[in-house]
């Protein structure tokens, strides 16, 4: 069993570089002016599949670290505004390609500093944004919000996609669980939400799922505002 996990981790590492090269080449082709629509369509397919495989590699590497017990947290003061702006910048381009509007809502007063792990927070919120983008139709909207309640900082990700049925809600954080809808879309492998849940619990937080009015999902991530 351990050798199998080591093999998966090694293969995942080896795949990162060639996938990055493929994605870079596809982006270069896409930037060429006046290319035929058929070429553009093929490049978009390449881009989508590389993104899908990149997510799988990211999740497998995280999973292998979790199972090996050698993942670590680097706790420090996190500037929440900067974290969210960087995430918005990264995902706005992805959303634009799918004709989805991404909204970022940060309180007028700056969010208080959060003593946490900035990289892990980026991973957690990225997983939920990935999930929202995958299941949102064109011309819909995704919101990334931050708010403070008492001694908690709350990140909220709202989409207007296909939603999650009541019978599936108890299982969405189970490893490798996929709904019938996700199987048909082929974009996820049932790892991301499980990993995000593990990370949030390690940070002494919690996740809650709500239905978005009119359809879709609203995930809320609650993290304690602890002092260093």
PyMOL CGO cylinders between C-alpha atoms (Angstrom):
from pymol import cmd
from pymol.cgo import CYLINDER

trace = [
    CYLINDER, 0.00, 0.00, 0.00, 2.80, 2.43, 0.90, 0.3, 1, 1, 1, 1, 1, 1,
    CYLINDER, 2.80, 2.43, 0.90, 4.67, 1.69, -2.34, 0.3, 1, 1, 1, 1, 1, 1,
    CYLINDER, 4.67, 1.69, -2.34, 1.47, 2.43, -4.27, 0.3, 1, 1, 1, 1, 1, 1,
    CYLINDER, 1.47, 2.43, -4.27, 1.13, 5.81, -2.53, 0.3, 1, 1, 1, 1, 1, 1,
    CYLINDER, 1.13, 5.81, -2.53, 4.80, 6.59, -3.20, 0.3, 1, 1, 1, 1, 1, 1,
    CYLINDER, 4.80, 6.59, -3.20, 4.30, 5.72, -6.87, 0.3, 1, 1, 1, 1, 1, 1,
    CYLINDER, 4.30, 5.72, -6.87, 1.26, 8.01, -7.16, 0.3, 1, 1, 1, 1, 1, 1,
    CYLINDER, 1.26, 8.01, -7.16, 3.18, 10.87, -5.55, 0.3, 1, 1, 1, 1, 1, 1,
    CYLINDER, 3.18, 10.87, -5.55, 6.19, 10.34, -7.84, 0.3, 1, 1, 1, 1, 1, 1,
    CYLINDER, 6.19, 10.34, -7.84, 4.08, 10.20, -11.01, 0.3, 1, 1, 1, 1, 1, 1,
    CYLINDER, 4.08, 10.20, -11.01, 2.16, 13.31, -9.95, 0.3, 1, 1, 1, 1, 1, 1,
    CYLINDER, 2.16, 13.31, -9.95, 5.41, 15.23, -9.50, 0.3, 1, 1, 1, 1, 1, 1,
    CYLINDER, 5.41, 15.23, -9.50, 6.71, 14.08, -12.88, 0.3, 1, 1, 1, 1, 1, 1,
    CYLINDER, 6.71, 14.08, -12.88, 3.52, 15.17, -14.67, 0.3, 1, 1, 1, 1, 1, 1,
    CYLINDER, 3.52, 15.17, -14.67, 3.59, 18.76, -13.42, 0.3, 1, 1, 1, 1, 1, 1,
    CYLINDER, 3.59, 18.76, -13.42, 6.33, 20.04, -15.76, 0.3, 1, 1, 1, 1, 1, 1,
    CYLINDER, 6.33, 20.04, -15.76, 4.99, 18.61, -19.06, 0.3, 1, 1, 1, 1, 1, 1,
    CYLINDER, 4.99, 18.61, -19.06, 1.47, 19.80, -18.27, 0.3, 1, 1, 1, 1, 1, 1,
    CYLINDER, 1.47, 19.80, -18.27, 2.79, 23.31, -17.60, 0.3, 1, 1, 1, 1, 1, 1,
    CYLINDER, 2.79, 23.31, -17.60, 4.62, 23.22, -20.95, 0.3, 1, 1, 1, 1, 1, 1,
    CYLINDER, 4.62, 23.22, -20.95, 1.47, 22.10, -22.79, 0.3, 1, 1, 1, 1, 1, 1,
    CYLINDER, 1.47, 22.10, -22.79, -0.58, 24.86, -21.17, 0.3, 1, 1, 1, 1, 1, 1,
    CYLINDER, -0.58, 24.86, -21.17, 2.05, 27.48, -21.98, 0.3, 1, 1, 1, 1, 1, 1,
    CYLINDER, 2.05, 27.48, -21.98, 2.12, 26.38, -25.64, 0.3, 1, 1, 1, 1, 1, 1,
    CYLINDER, 2.12, 26.38, -25.64, -1.67, 26.47, -25.85, 0.3, 1, 1, 1, 1, 1, 1,
    CYLINDER, -1.67, 26.47, -25.85, -1.73, 30.00, -24.44, 0.3, 1, 1, 1, 1, 1, 1,
    CYLINDER, -1.73, 30.00, -24.44, 0.88, 31.11, -26.99, 0.3, 1, 1, 1, 1, 1, 1,
    CYLINDER, 0.88, 31.11, -26.99, -1.20, 29.70, -29.86, 0.3, 1, 1, 1, 1, 1, 1,
    CYLINDER, -1.20, 29.70, -29.86, -4.32, 31.38, -28.48, 0.3, 1, 1, 1, 1, 1, 1,
    CYLINDER, -4.32, 31.38, -28.48, -2.56, 34.75, -28.42, 0.3, 1, 1, 1, 1, 1, 1,
    CYLINDER, -2.56, 34.75, -28.42, -1.71, 34.62, -32.14, 0.3, 1, 1, 1, 1, 1, 1,
    CYLINDER, -1.71, 34.62, -32.14, -3.94, 37.10, -34.03, 0.3, 1, 1, 1, 1, 1, 1,
    CYLINDER, -3.94, 37.10, -34.03, -6.45, 35.97, -36.65, 0.3, 1, 1, 1, 1, 1, 1,
    CYLINDER, -6.45, 35.97, -36.65, -6.22, 32.24, -35.99, 0.3, 1, 1, 1, 1, 1, 1,
    CYLINDER, -6.22, 32.24, -35.99, -9.14, 30.16, -37.36, 0.3, 1, 1, 1, 1, 1, 1,
    CYLINDER, -9.14, 30.16, -37.36, -12.07, 29.46, -35.04, 0.3, 1, 1, 1, 1, 1, 1,
    CYLINDER, -12.07, 29.46, -35.04, -11.43, 25.72, -35.30, 0.3, 1, 1, 1, 1, 1, 1,
    CYLINDER, -11.43, 25.72, -35.30, -7.92, 26.19, -33.92, 0.3, 1, 1, 1, 1, 1, 1,
    CYLINDER, -7.92, 26.19, -33.92, -9.29, 28.35, -31.09, 0.3, 1, 1, 1, 1, 1, 1,
    CYLINDER, -9.29, 28.35, -31.09, -11.80, 25.62, -30.23, 0.3, 1, 1, 1, 1, 1, 1,
    CYLINDER, -11.80, 25.62, -30.23, -9.07, 22.97, -30.11, 0.3, 1, 1, 1, 1, 1, 1,
    CYLINDER, -9.07, 22.97, -30.11, -6.88, 25.19, -27.92, 0.3, 1, 1, 1, 1, 1, 1,
    CYLINDER, -6.88, 25.19, -27.92, -9.76, 25.66, -25.49, 0.3, 1, 1, 1, 1, 1, 1,
    CYLINDER, -9.76, 25.66, -25.49, -10.20, 21.90, -25.25, 0.3, 1, 1, 1, 1, 1, 1,
    CYLINDER, -10.20, 21.90, -25.25, -6.47, 21.53, -24.52, 0.3, 1, 1, 1, 1, 1, 1,
    CYLINDER, -6.47, 21.53, -24.52, -6.67, 24.29, -21.90, 0.3, 1, 1, 1, 1, 1, 1,
    CYLINDER, -6.67, 24.29, -21.90, -9.68, 22.68, -20.19, 0.3, 1, 1, 1, 1, 1, 1,
    CYLINDER, -9.68, 22.68, -20.19, -8.14, 19.20, -20.11, 0.3, 1, 1, 1, 1, 1, 1,
    CYLINDER, -8.14, 19.20, -20.11, -4.77, 20.45, -18.85, 0.3, 1, 1, 1, 1, 1, 1,
    CYLINDER, -4.77, 20.45, -18.85, -6.55, 22.39, -16.10, 0.3, 1, 1, 1, 1, 1, 1,
    CYLINDER, -6.55, 22.39, -16.10, -8.48, 19.26, -15.17, 0.3, 1, 1, 1, 1, 1, 1,
    CYLINDER, -8.48, 19.26, -15.17, -5.32, 17.16, -14.96, 0.3, 1, 1, 1, 1, 1, 1,
    CYLINDER, -5.32, 17.16, -14.96, -3.51, 19.90, -13.04, 0.3, 1, 1, 1, 1, 1, 1,
    CYLINDER, -3.51, 19.90, -13.04, -6.28, 19.84, -10.44, 0.3, 1, 1, 1, 1, 1, 1,
    CYLINDER, -6.28, 19.84, -10.44, -5.97, 16.06, -10.17, 0.3, 1, 1, 1, 1, 1, 1,
    CYLINDER, -5.97, 16.06, -10.17, -2.20, 16.30, -9.66, 0.3, 1, 1, 1, 1, 1, 1,
    CYLINDER, -2.20, 16.30, -9.66, -2.62, 19.03, -7.05, 0.3, 1, 1, 1, 1, 1, 1,
    CYLINDER, -2.62, 19.03, -7.05, -5.18, 16.93, -5.18, 0.3, 1, 1, 1, 1, 1, 1,
    CYLINDER, -5.18, 16.93, -5.18, -3.13, 13.72, -5.39, 0.3, 1, 1, 1, 1, 1, 1,
    CYLINDER, -3.13, 13.72, -5.39, -0.03, 15.47, -4.04, 0.3, 1, 1, 1, 1, 1, 1,
    CYLINDER, -0.03, 15.47, -4.04, -2.00, 16.96, -1.17, 0.3, 1, 1, 1, 1, 1, 1,
    CYLINDER, -2.00, 16.96, -1.17, -3.65, 13.61, -0.50, 0.3, 1, 1, 1, 1, 1, 1,
    CYLINDER, -3.65, 13.61, -0.50, -0.31, 11.85, -0.43, 0.3, 1, 1, 1, 1, 1, 1,
    CYLINDER, -0.31, 11.85, -0.43, 1.01, 14.40, 2.08, 0.3, 1, 1, 1, 1, 1, 1,
    CYLINDER, 1.01, 14.40, 2.08, -2.07, 13.98, 4.27, 0.3, 1, 1, 1, 1, 1, 1,
    CYLINDER, -2.07, 13.98, 4.27, -1.84, 10.18, 4.24, 0.3, 1, 1, 1, 1, 1, 1,
    CYLINDER, -1.84, 10.18, 4.24, 1.89, 10.25, 4.95, 0.3, 1, 1, 1, 1, 1, 1,
    CYLINDER, 1.89, 10.25, 4.95, 1.34, 12.63, 7.86, 0.3, 1, 1, 1, 1, 1, 1,
    CYLINDER, 1.34, 12.63, 7.86, 4.17, 14.87, 6.67, 0.3, 1, 1, 1, 1, 1, 1,
    CYLINDER, 4.17, 14.87, 6.67, 2.18, 17.95, 5.74, 0.3, 1, 1, 1, 1, 1, 1,
    CYLINDER, 2.18, 17.95, 5.74, 2.89, 21.01, 7.79, 0.3, 1, 1, 1, 1, 1, 1,
    CYLINDER, 2.89, 21.01, 7.79, 1.48, 24.44, 8.53, 0.3, 1, 1, 1, 1, 1, 1,
    CYLINDER, 1.48, 24.44, 8.53, 3.48, 27.65, 8.50, 0.3, 1, 1, 1, 1, 1, 1,
    CYLINDER, 3.48, 27.65, 8.50, 1.47, 29.89, 10.79, 0.3, 1, 1, 1, 1, 1, 1,
    CYLINDER, 1.47, 29.89, 10.79, 1.92, 33.62, 10.49, 0.3, 1, 1, 1, 1, 1, 1,
    CYLINDER, 1.92, 33.62, 10.49, -0.10, 36.81, 10.24, 0.3, 1, 1, 1, 1, 1, 1,
    CYLINDER, -0.10, 36.81, 10.24, -2.11, 36.72, 6.99, 0.3, 1, 1, 1, 1, 1, 1,
    CYLINDER, -2.11, 36.72, 6.99, -3.28, 39.87, 5.20, 0.3, 1, 1, 1, 1, 1, 1,
    CYLINDER, -3.28, 39.87, 5.20, -6.76, 38.69, 4.21, 0.3, 1, 1, 1, 1, 1, 1,
    CYLINDER, -6.76, 38.69, 4.21, -7.40, 41.51, 1.73, 0.3, 1, 1, 1, 1, 1, 1,
    CYLINDER, -7.40, 41.51, 1.73, -4.22, 40.66, -0.19, 0.3, 1, 1, 1, 1, 1, 1,
    CYLINDER, -4.22, 40.66, -0.19, -5.04, 36.95, -0.13, 0.3, 1, 1, 1, 1, 1, 1,
    CYLINDER, -5.04, 36.95, -0.13, -8.50, 37.51, -1.60, 0.3, 1, 1, 1, 1, 1, 1,
    CYLINDER, -8.50, 37.51, -1.60, -7.34, 40.02, -4.22, 0.3, 1, 1, 1, 1, 1, 1,
    CYLINDER, -7.34, 40.02, -4.22, -4.70, 37.55, -5.43, 0.3, 1, 1, 1, 1, 1, 1,
    CYLINDER, -4.70, 37.55, -5.43, -7.31, 34.78, -5.62, 0.3, 1, 1, 1, 1, 1, 1,
    CYLINDER, -7.31, 34.78, -5.62, -9.67, 37.07, -7.52, 0.3, 1, 1, 1, 1, 1, 1,
    CYLINDER, -9.67, 37.07, -7.52, -6.93, 37.95, -10.02, 0.3, 1, 1, 1, 1, 1, 1,
    CYLINDER, -6.93, 37.95, -10.02, -6.14, 34.27, -10.59, 0.3, 1, 1, 1, 1, 1, 1,
    CYLINDER, -6.14, 34.27, -10.59, -9.75, 33.13, -11.04, 0.3, 1, 1, 1, 1, 1, 1,
    CYLINDER, -9.75, 33.13, -11.04, -11.15, 36.15, -12.86, 0.3, 1, 1, 1, 1, 1, 1,
    CYLINDER, -11.15, 36.15, -12.86, -9.32, 35.09, -16.03, 0.3, 1, 1, 1, 1, 1, 1,
    CYLINDER, -9.32, 35.09, -16.03, -10.60, 31.52, -15.68, 0.3, 1, 1, 1, 1, 1, 1,
    CYLINDER, -10.60, 31.52, -15.68, -14.16, 32.77, -15.18, 0.3, 1, 1, 1, 1, 1, 1,
    CYLINDER, -14.16, 32.77, -15.18, -13.93, 35.15, -18.13, 0.3, 1, 1, 1, 1, 1, 1,
    CYLINDER, -13.93, 35.15, -18.13, -13.01, 32.26, -20.43, 0.3, 1, 1, 1, 1, 1, 1,
    CYLINDER, -13.01, 32.26, -20.43, -16.24, 30.50, -19.39, 0.3, 1, 1, 1, 1, 1, 1,
    CYLINDER, -16.24, 30.50, -19.39, -18.30, 33.71, -19.62, 0.3, 1, 1, 1, 1, 1, 1,
    CYLINDER, -18.30, 33.71, -19.62, -18.83, 33.72, -15.85, 0.3, 1, 1, 1, 1, 1, 1,
    CYLINDER, -18.83, 33.72, -15.85, -18.70, 36.91, -13.79, 0.3, 1, 1, 1, 1, 1, 1,
    CYLINDER, -18.70, 36.91, -13.79, -16.62, 36.74, -10.61, 0.3, 1, 1, 1, 1, 1, 1,
    CYLINDER, -16.62, 36.74, -10.61, -17.43, 39.21, -7.83, 0.3, 1, 1, 1, 1, 1, 1,
    CYLINDER, -17.43, 39.21, -7.83, -15.16, 39.99, -4.87, 0.3, 1, 1, 1, 1, 1, 1,
    CYLINDER, -15.16, 39.99, -4.87, -16.74, 41.56, -1.80, 0.3, 1, 1, 1, 1, 1, 1,
    CYLINDER, -16.74, 41.56, -1.80, -14.48, 42.67, 1.05, 0.3, 1, 1, 1, 1, 1, 1,
    CYLINDER, -14.48, 42.67, 1.05, -15.75, 44.84, 3.95, 0.3, 1, 1, 1, 1, 1, 1,
    CYLINDER, -15.75, 44.84, 3.95, -15.05, 48.58, 3.63, 0.3, 1, 1, 1, 1, 1, 1,
    CYLINDER, -15.05, 48.58, 3.63, -13.10, 48.32, 6.84, 0.3, 1, 1, 1, 1, 1, 1,
    CYLINDER, -13.10, 48.32, 6.84, -10.11, 46.04, 6.27, 0.3, 1, 1, 1, 1, 1, 1,
    CYLINDER, -10.11, 46.04, 6.27, -10.44, 42.48, 7.48, 0.3, 1, 1, 1, 1, 1, 1,
    CYLINDER, -10.44, 42.48, 7.48, -8.45, 41.98, 10.68, 0.3, 1, 1, 1, 1, 1, 1,
    CYLINDER, -8.45, 41.98, 10.68, -5.17, 40.07, 10.35, 0.3, 1, 1, 1, 1, 1, 1,
    CYLINDER, -5.17, 40.07, 10.35, -5.66, 36.33, 10.58, 0.3, 1, 1, 1, 1, 1, 1,
    CYLINDER, -5.66, 36.33, 10.58, -3.04, 34.14, 12.25, 0.3, 1, 1, 1, 1, 1, 1,
    CYLINDER, -3.04, 34.14, 12.25, -3.03, 31.19, 9.88, 0.3, 1, 1, 1, 1, 1, 1,
    CYLINDER, -3.03, 31.19, 9.88, -1.21, 29.59, 6.94, 0.3, 1, 1, 1, 1, 1, 1,
    CYLINDER, -1.21, 29.59, 6.94, -1.56, 31.75, 3.80, 0.3, 1, 1, 1, 1, 1, 1,
    CYLINDER, -1.56, 31.75, 3.80, -0.69, 28.93, 1.39, 0.3, 1, 1, 1, 1, 1, 1,
    CYLINDER, -0.69, 28.93, 1.39, -3.20, 26.54, 2.96, 0.3, 1, 1, 1, 1, 1, 1,
    CYLINDER, -3.20, 26.54, 2.96, -5.90, 29.22, 2.88, 0.3, 1, 1, 1, 1, 1, 1,
    CYLINDER, -5.90, 29.22, 2.88, -5.15, 29.79, -0.80, 0.3, 1, 1, 1, 1, 1, 1,
    CYLINDER, -5.15, 29.79, -0.80, -5.50, 26.04, -1.41, 0.3, 1, 1, 1, 1, 1, 1,
    CYLINDER, -5.50, 26.04, -1.41, -8.78, 25.83, 0.50, 0.3, 1, 1, 1, 1, 1, 1,
    CYLINDER, -8.78, 25.83, 0.50, -10.49, 28.77, -1.20, 0.3, 1, 1, 1, 1, 1, 1,
    CYLINDER, -10.49, 28.77, -1.20, -9.10, 27.73, -4.61, 0.3, 1, 1, 1, 1, 1, 1,
    CYLINDER, -9.10, 27.73, -4.61, -10.76, 24.32, -4.24, 0.3, 1, 1, 1, 1, 1, 1,
    CYLINDER, -10.76, 24.32, -4.24, -14.16, 25.92, -3.62, 0.3, 1, 1, 1, 1, 1, 1,
    CYLINDER, -14.16, 25.92, -3.62, -13.70, 28.41, -6.47, 0.3, 1, 1, 1, 1, 1, 1,
    CYLINDER, -13.70, 28.41, -6.47, -12.65, 25.57, -8.80, 0.3, 1, 1, 1, 1, 1, 1,
    CYLINDER, -12.65, 25.57, -8.80, -15.78, 23.72, -7.77, 0.3, 1, 1, 1, 1, 1, 1,
    CYLINDER, -15.78, 23.72, -7.77, -17.98, 26.77, -8.37, 0.3, 1, 1, 1, 1, 1, 1,
    CYLINDER, -17.98, 26.77, -8.37, -16.49, 27.44, -11.81, 0.3, 1, 1, 1, 1, 1, 1,
    CYLINDER, -16.49, 27.44, -11.81, -16.88, 23.80, -12.88, 0.3, 1, 1, 1, 1, 1, 1,
    CYLINDER, -16.88, 23.80, -12.88, -20.59, 23.65, -12.06, 0.3, 1, 1, 1, 1, 1, 1,
    CYLINDER, -20.59, 23.65, -12.06, -21.66, 27.17, -13.08, 0.3, 1, 1, 1, 1, 1, 1,
    CYLINDER, -21.66, 27.17, -13.08, -23.28, 27.82, -16.47, 0.3, 1, 1, 1, 1, 1, 1,
    CYLINDER, -23.28, 27.82, -16.47, -22.16, 30.61, -18.81, 0.3, 1, 1, 1, 1, 1, 1,
    CYLINDER, -22.16, 30.61, -18.81, -23.52, 34.09, -18.02, 0.3, 1, 1, 1, 1, 1, 1,
    CYLINDER, -23.52, 34.09, -18.02, -23.87, 33.25, -14.33, 0.3, 1, 1, 1, 1, 1, 1,
    CYLINDER, -23.87, 33.25, -14.33, -22.14, 34.83, -11.34, 0.3, 1, 1, 1, 1, 1, 1,
    CYLINDER, -22.14, 34.83, -11.34, -19.80, 33.58, -8.61, 0.3, 1, 1, 1, 1, 1, 1,
    CYLINDER, -19.80, 33.58, -8.61, -19.16, 35.63, -5.47, 0.3, 1, 1, 1, 1, 1, 1,
    CYLINDER, -19.16, 35.63, -5.47, -16.20, 35.46, -3.11, 0.3, 1, 1, 1, 1, 1, 1,
    CYLINDER, -16.20, 35.46, -3.11, -17.00, 37.31, 0.12, 0.3, 1, 1, 1, 1, 1, 1,
    CYLINDER, -17.00, 37.31, 0.12, -15.31, 37.94, 3.45, 0.3, 1, 1, 1, 1, 1, 1,
    CYLINDER, -15.31, 37.94, 3.45, -16.97, 39.00, 6.68, 0.3, 1, 1, 1, 1, 1, 1,
    CYLINDER, -16.97, 39.00, 6.68, -16.29, 39.08, 10.40, 0.3, 1, 1, 1, 1, 1, 1,
    CYLINDER, -16.29, 39.08, 10.40, -18.61, 37.79, 13.11, 0.3, 1, 1, 1, 1, 1, 1,
    CYLINDER, -18.61, 37.79, 13.11, -17.52, 37.99, 16.72, 0.3, 1, 1, 1, 1, 1, 1,
    CYLINDER, -17.52, 37.99, 16.72, -14.26, 36.03, 16.86, 0.3, 1, 1, 1, 1, 1, 1,
    CYLINDER, -14.26, 36.03, 16.86, -14.61, 34.38, 13.45, 0.3, 1, 1, 1, 1, 1, 1,
    CYLINDER, -14.61, 34.38, 13.45, -13.57, 35.28, 9.94, 0.3, 1, 1, 1, 1, 1, 1,
    CYLINDER, -13.57, 35.28, 9.94, -15.99, 33.91, 7.36, 0.3, 1, 1, 1, 1, 1, 1,
    CYLINDER, -15.99, 33.91, 7.36, -15.17, 33.25, 3.71, 0.3, 1, 1, 1, 1, 1, 1,
    CYLINDER, -15.17, 33.25, 3.71, -18.26, 32.72, 1.54, 0.3, 1, 1, 1, 1, 1, 1,
    CYLINDER, -18.26, 32.72, 1.54, -18.26, 31.27, -1.97, 0.3, 1, 1, 1, 1, 1, 1,
    CYLINDER, -18.26, 31.27, -1.97, -21.60, 31.55, -3.78, 0.3, 1, 1, 1, 1, 1, 1,
    CYLINDER, -21.60, 31.55, -3.78, -22.44, 30.03, -7.16, 0.3, 1, 1, 1, 1, 1, 1,
    CYLINDER, -22.44, 30.03, -7.16, -25.61, 29.73, -9.22, 0.3, 1, 1, 1, 1, 1, 1,
    CYLINDER, -25.61, 29.73, -9.22, -24.84, 26.36, -10.75, 0.3, 1, 1, 1, 1, 1, 1,
    CYLINDER, -24.84, 26.36, -10.75, -26.44, 22.93, -10.63, 0.3, 1, 1, 1, 1, 1, 1,
    CYLINDER, -26.44, 22.93, -10.63, -26.53, 22.68, -6.84, 0.3, 1, 1, 1, 1, 1, 1,
    CYLINDER, -26.53, 22.68, -6.84, -26.31, 19.61, -4.60, 0.3, 1, 1, 1, 1, 1, 1,
    CYLINDER, -26.31, 19.61, -4.60, -29.31, 17.44, -3.78, 0.3, 1, 1, 1, 1, 1, 1,
    CYLINDER, -29.31, 17.44, -3.78, -30.37, 16.84, -0.17, 0.3, 1, 1, 1, 1, 1, 1,
    CYLINDER, -30.37, 16.84, -0.17, -29.52, 13.13, -0.38, 0.3, 1, 1, 1, 1, 1, 1,
    CYLINDER, -29.52, 13.13, -0.38, -25.96, 13.91, -1.52, 0.3, 1, 1, 1, 1, 1, 1,
    CYLINDER, -25.96, 13.91, -1.52, -25.14, 16.63, 1.02, 0.3, 1, 1, 1, 1, 1, 1,
    CYLINDER, -25.14, 16.63, 1.02, -24.04, 14.23, 3.82, 0.3, 1, 1, 1, 1, 1, 1,
    CYLINDER, -24.04, 14.23, 3.82, -21.40, 12.69, 1.52, 0.3, 1, 1, 1, 1, 1, 1,
    CYLINDER, -21.40, 12.69, 1.52, -19.82, 15.64, -0.31, 0.3, 1, 1, 1, 1, 1, 1,
    CYLINDER, -19.82, 15.64, -0.31, -16.76, 15.73, 1.96, 0.3, 1, 1, 1, 1, 1, 1,
    CYLINDER, -16.76, 15.73, 1.96, -16.13, 11.98, 1.65, 0.3, 1, 1, 1, 1, 1, 1,
    CYLINDER, -16.13, 11.98, 1.65, -12.98, 11.10, -0.26, 0.3, 1, 1, 1, 1, 1, 1,
    CYLINDER, -12.98, 11.10, -0.26, -13.61, 10.10, -3.92, 0.3, 1, 1, 1, 1, 1, 1,
    CYLINDER, -13.61, 10.10, -3.92, -17.33, 10.81, -3.62, 0.3, 1, 1, 1, 1, 1, 1,
    CYLINDER, -17.33, 10.81, -3.62, -18.85, 12.05, -6.86, 0.3, 1, 1, 1, 1, 1, 1,
    CYLINDER, -18.85, 12.05, -6.86, -22.44, 12.99, -7.53, 0.3, 1, 1, 1, 1, 1, 1,
    CYLINDER, -22.44, 12.99, -7.53, -24.15, 11.72, -10.66, 0.3, 1, 1, 1, 1, 1, 1,
    CYLINDER, -24.15, 11.72, -10.66, -23.86, 15.23, -12.12, 0.3, 1, 1, 1, 1, 1, 1,
    CYLINDER, -23.86, 15.23, -12.12, -20.12, 15.44, -11.52, 0.3, 1, 1, 1, 1, 1, 1,
    CYLINDER, -20.12, 15.44, -11.52, -19.55, 12.07, -13.20, 0.3, 1, 1, 1, 1, 1, 1,
    CYLINDER, -19.55, 12.07, -13.20, -21.10, 13.34, -16.39, 0.3, 1, 1, 1, 1, 1, 1,
    CYLINDER, -21.10, 13.34, -16.39, -19.00, 16.50, -16.36, 0.3, 1, 1, 1, 1, 1, 1,
    CYLINDER, -19.00, 16.50, -16.36, -15.66, 14.69, -15.82, 0.3, 1, 1, 1, 1, 1, 1,
    CYLINDER, -15.66, 14.69, -15.82, -14.10, 17.79, -14.26, 0.3, 1, 1, 1, 1, 1, 1,
    CYLINDER, -14.10, 17.79, -14.26, -13.63, 16.50, -10.72, 0.3, 1, 1, 1, 1, 1, 1,
    CYLINDER, -13.63, 16.50, -10.72, -12.40, 13.30, -9.12, 0.3, 1, 1, 1, 1, 1, 1,
    CYLINDER, -12.40, 13.30, -9.12, -14.06, 13.52, -5.71, 0.3, 1, 1, 1, 1, 1, 1,
    CYLINDER, -14.06, 13.52, -5.71, -10.94, 14.71, -3.86, 0.3, 1, 1, 1, 1, 1, 1,
    CYLINDER, -10.94, 14.71, -3.86, -11.04, 18.50, -3.63, 0.3, 1, 1, 1, 1, 1, 1,
    CYLINDER, -11.04, 18.50, -3.63, -13.81, 19.03, -1.09, 0.3, 1, 1, 1, 1, 1, 1,
    CYLINDER, -13.81, 19.03, -1.09, -12.48, 16.23, 1.11, 0.3, 1, 1, 1, 1, 1, 1,
    CYLINDER, -12.48, 16.23, 1.11, -9.02, 17.82, 1.13, 0.3, 1, 1, 1, 1, 1, 1,
    CYLINDER, -9.02, 17.82, 1.13, -10.46, 21.29, 1.84, 0.3, 1, 1, 1, 1, 1, 1,
    CYLINDER, -10.46, 21.29, 1.84, -12.45, 19.86, 4.73, 0.3, 1, 1, 1, 1, 1, 1,
    CYLINDER, -12.45, 19.86, 4.73, -9.33, 18.22, 6.21, 0.3, 1, 1, 1, 1, 1, 1,
    CYLINDER, -9.33, 18.22, 6.21, -7.35, 21.46, 5.91, 0.3, 1, 1, 1, 1, 1, 1,
    CYLINDER, -7.35, 21.46, 5.91, -10.08, 23.60, 7.49, 0.3, 1, 1, 1, 1, 1, 1,
    CYLINDER, -10.08, 23.60, 7.49, -10.41, 21.22, 10.43, 0.3, 1, 1, 1, 1, 1, 1,
    CYLINDER, -10.41, 21.22, 10.43, -6.63, 21.30, 10.95, 0.3, 1, 1, 1, 1, 1, 1,
    CYLINDER, -6.63, 21.30, 10.95, -6.95, 25.09, 11.16, 0.3, 1, 1, 1, 1, 1, 1,
    CYLINDER, -6.95, 25.09, 11.16, -9.67, 24.62, 13.82, 0.3, 1, 1, 1, 1, 1, 1,
    CYLINDER, -9.67, 24.62, 13.82, -12.37, 25.87, 11.48, 0.3, 1, 1, 1, 1, 1, 1,
    CYLINDER, -12.37, 25.87, 11.48, -15.56, 24.48, 10.02, 0.3, 1, 1, 1, 1, 1, 1,
    CYLINDER, -15.56, 24.48, 10.02, -17.44, 24.46, 6.71, 0.3, 1, 1, 1, 1, 1, 1,
    CYLINDER, -17.44, 24.46, 6.71, -21.17, 24.82, 6.16, 0.3, 1, 1, 1, 1, 1, 1,
    CYLINDER, -21.17, 24.82, 6.16, -23.14, 24.26, 2.95, 0.3, 1, 1, 1, 1, 1, 1,
    CYLINDER, -23.14, 24.26, 2.95, -26.31, 26.15, 2.07, 0.3, 1, 1, 1, 1, 1, 1,
    CYLINDER, -26.31, 26.15, 2.07, -28.54, 26.28, -0.99, 0.3, 1, 1, 1, 1, 1, 1,
    CYLINDER, -28.54, 26.28, -0.99, -28.21, 29.47, -3.02, 0.3, 1, 1, 1, 1, 1, 1,
    CYLINDER, -28.21, 29.47, -3.02, -31.65, 31.05, -3.55, 0.3, 1, 1, 1, 1, 1, 1,
    CYLINDER, -31.65, 31.05, -3.55, -32.68, 30.33, -7.13, 0.3, 1, 1, 1, 1, 1, 1,
    CYLINDER, -32.68, 30.33, -7.13, -30.26, 27.40, -7.43, 0.3, 1, 1, 1, 1, 1, 1,
    CYLINDER, -30.26, 27.40, -7.43, -26.62, 26.68, -6.74, 0.3, 1, 1, 1, 1, 1, 1,
    CYLINDER, -26.62, 26.68, -6.74, -24.40, 26.26, -3.69, 0.3, 1, 1, 1, 1, 1, 1,
    CYLINDER, -24.40, 26.26, -3.69, -23.16, 28.57, -0.96, 0.3, 1, 1, 1, 1, 1, 1,
    CYLINDER, -23.16, 28.57, -0.96, -20.16, 27.36, 1.04, 0.3, 1, 1, 1, 1, 1, 1,
    CYLINDER, -20.16, 27.36, 1.04, -19.15, 29.20, 4.21, 0.3, 1, 1, 1, 1, 1, 1,
    CYLINDER, -19.15, 29.20, 4.21, -15.71, 28.67, 5.76, 0.3, 1, 1, 1, 1, 1, 1,
    CYLINDER, -15.71, 28.67, 5.76, -15.47, 29.72, 9.41, 0.3, 1, 1, 1, 1, 1, 1,
    CYLINDER, -15.47, 29.72, 9.41, -12.00, 30.31, 10.88, 0.3, 1, 1, 1, 1, 1, 1,
    CYLINDER, -12.00, 30.31, 10.88, -11.17, 31.53, 14.39, 0.3, 1, 1, 1, 1, 1, 1,
    CYLINDER, -11.17, 31.53, 14.39, -9.54, 34.95, 14.71, 0.3, 1, 1, 1, 1, 1, 1,
    CYLINDER, -9.54, 34.95, 14.71, -6.69, 33.85, 16.95, 0.3, 1, 1, 1, 1, 1, 1,
    CYLINDER, -6.69, 33.85, 16.95, -3.81, 35.98, 18.13, 0.3, 1, 1, 1, 1, 1, 1,
    CYLINDER, -3.81, 35.98, 18.13, -0.22, 34.88, 17.53, 0.3, 1, 1, 1, 1, 1, 1,
]
cmd.load_cgo(trace, "trace")
